[in-house]
Amino acid sequence: MTDIEYLKKYLPKDKLEEGLNKLKQGFPVQYIVGNVDFYDINLLVNPNVLIPRFETELLVEKTINYAKDLKEPLDILDIGTGSGAIAITLAKRLNSHVLATDISKEALELAKENAERNNTNIEFKQSDILKNISGKFDIIISNPPYISKEEDIDPLVKNNEPHLALYAEDNGLYFYKNILENIKPFLKEKSLIAFEIGMTQSKDITEIAYTYLPNSIVKTEKDLTGRDRYIFIFNKF
């Protein structure tokens, strides 16, 4: 579906001309319309959150498949939930309790609204990565900021989407290092860690994972374009 078709599908006729003008000015169509389809749900989006993408749909799908090897009901932690896309989809698909966190109060407010719209019972908590978290989890999943501040990205993304959710220090590795360095107390004996990653980060994140979880199995998987996009860390599988 083209952006113009998307506008015509979701915008009222009396707002279509205004929407087309915003599209010409370089605003993302999803922010103009105010929603986006993700997996089998519809989510509200605004400039406080990233626009959920197809790559993240595949992260969710792969995680659901791996979850079959874990004992339900599952305890799931979604770090950096944004719009709530990952948390809501997993809550609808798996017998689970889902805790979704974000450092952004505005993102959490939108995620809560999305959870209510999609009839899902999710616990939300404001937290800087793992600092405000307690408990142990079967699955810890995250699509954290992973773009280096020196990296050139699509101007449509750079000029419109929240930099808090895009960029990370340490050549884009900051959040992976922070999570993996501190994650052990939050893992059940048999557990899964699922990350979306930048396409050049697999080797570095794999090394970080083995540093802090030396007895785990670390697997890189590709997105639909054949690029390294996901890392799954299996403990006691």
JOURMO-V622270 format. One record per residue. N is the residue number from 1. PSI is psi in degrees with one decimal (* if undefined). Layout:
N & PSI
N & PSI
This chain:
1 & 128.8
2 & 164.7
3 & -39.3
4 & -41.2
5 & -38.1
6 & -43.0
7 & -46.3
8 & -31.3
9 & -40.1
10 & -19.2
11 & 139.4
12 & 150.7
13 & -35.0
14 & -9.3
15 & 2.1
16 & -43.6
17 & -43.8
18 & -41.0
19 & -40.2
20 & -37.5
21 & -41.9
22 & -37.4
23 & -42.3
24 & -30.1
25 & -6.6
26 & 19.5
27 & 139.5
28 & 138.1
29 & -33.3
30 & -36.8
31 & -33.8
32 & -46.5
33 & -36.7
34 & 8.2
35 & 167.8
36 & 145.1
37 & 134.0
38 & 123.8
39 & -116.9
40 & 26.4
41 & 166.6
42 & 132.7
43 & 140.1
44 & 140.6
45 & 150.5
46 & 175.3
47 & -1.3
48 & -9.9
49 & 154.4
50 & 151.7
51 & 118.5
52 & 142.5
53 & 167.2
54 & -36.2
55 & -37.2
56 & -29.7
57 & -41.8
58 & -35.3
59 & -45.7
60 & -45.7
61 & -44.6
62 & -40.0
63 & -41.5
64 & -42.0
65 & -43.5
66 & -27.8
67 & -17.8
68 & -21.6
69 & 3.8
70 & 156.6
71 & 122.3
72 & 155.2
73 & 146.8
74 & 145.0
75 & 121.5
76 & 136.4
77 & 123.4
78 & 110.7
79 & 122.6
80 & 57.4
81 & -26.4
82 & -120.6
83 & -10.8
84 & 7.3
85 & -50.9
86 & -49.9
87 & -45.4
88 & -43.2
89 & -44.0
90 & -39.6
91 & -34.2
92 & -26.9
93 & -22.8
94 & 147.2
95 & 101.2
96 & 162.1
97 & 124.3
98 & 126.4
99 & 122.7
100 & 130.3
101 & 157.4
102 & 150.8
103 & -20.6
104 & 119.0
105 & -39.3
106 & -39.5
107 & -43.3
108 & -38.5
109 & -42.4
110 & -40.6
111 & -40.2
112 & -42.7
113 & -40.9
114 & -37.6
115 & -42.2
116 & -42.4
117 & -29.5
118 & 16.3
119 & 47.9
120 & 141.5
121 & 100.3
122 & 141.3
123 & 128.7
124 & 142.8
125 & 135.7
126 & 125.4
127 & 142.4
128 & 96.9
129 & -111.9
130 & 7.9
131 & -28.6
132 & 26.2
133 & 145.0
134 & 161.9
135 & 175.5
136 & 150.2
137 & 147.5
138 & -38.2
139 & 128.6
140 & 122.0
141 & 144.4
142 & 139.8
143 & 78.7
144 & 170.8
145 & 131.2
146 & 13.9
147 & 129.4
148 & 144.9
149 & -16.6
150 & -6.8
151 & 137.9
152 & 130.8
153 & 168.2
154 & 124.9
155 & -32.2
156 & -38.8
157 & -50.0
158 & -38.4
159 & -8.1
160 & -34.9
161 & 153.6
162 & 123.6
163 & -27.1
164 & -30.9
165 & -1.6
166 & -48.8
167 & 147.3
168 & 147.5
169 & 177.5
170 & 49.1
171 & 34.3
172 & 3.2
173 & -2.8
174 & -49.2
175 & -36.9
176 & -44.3
177 & -46.7
178 & -45.5
179 & -52.0
180 & -32.9
181 & -30.7
182 & 5.2
183 & -24.5
184 & -44.8
185 & -14.7
186 & -1.2
187 & 133.8
188 & 165.7
189 & -45.6
190 & 117.8
191 & 165.4
192 & 133.5
193 & 130.3
194 & 125.0
195 & 142.6
196 & 141.0
197 & 165.5
198 & 151.7
199 & -13.0
200 & 9.3
201 & -2.0
202 & -49.6
203 & -47.0
204 & -44.1
205 & -35.9
206 & -43.1
207 & -40.7
208 & -43.1
209 & -45.4
210 & -25.3
211 & -44.2
212 & -21.5
213 & 67.5
214 & -20.3
215 & 8.0
216 & 172.3
217 & 125.6
218 & 127.3
219 & 128.4
220 & 136.1
221 & 157.5
222 & 157.1
223 & -172.9
224 & -12.4
225 & 2.4
226 & 12.5
227 & 144.1
228 & 124.9
229 & -15.6
230 & 144.9
231 & 130.4
232 & 131.2
233 & 116.8
234 & 127.8
235 & 119.0
236 & 26.0
237 & *
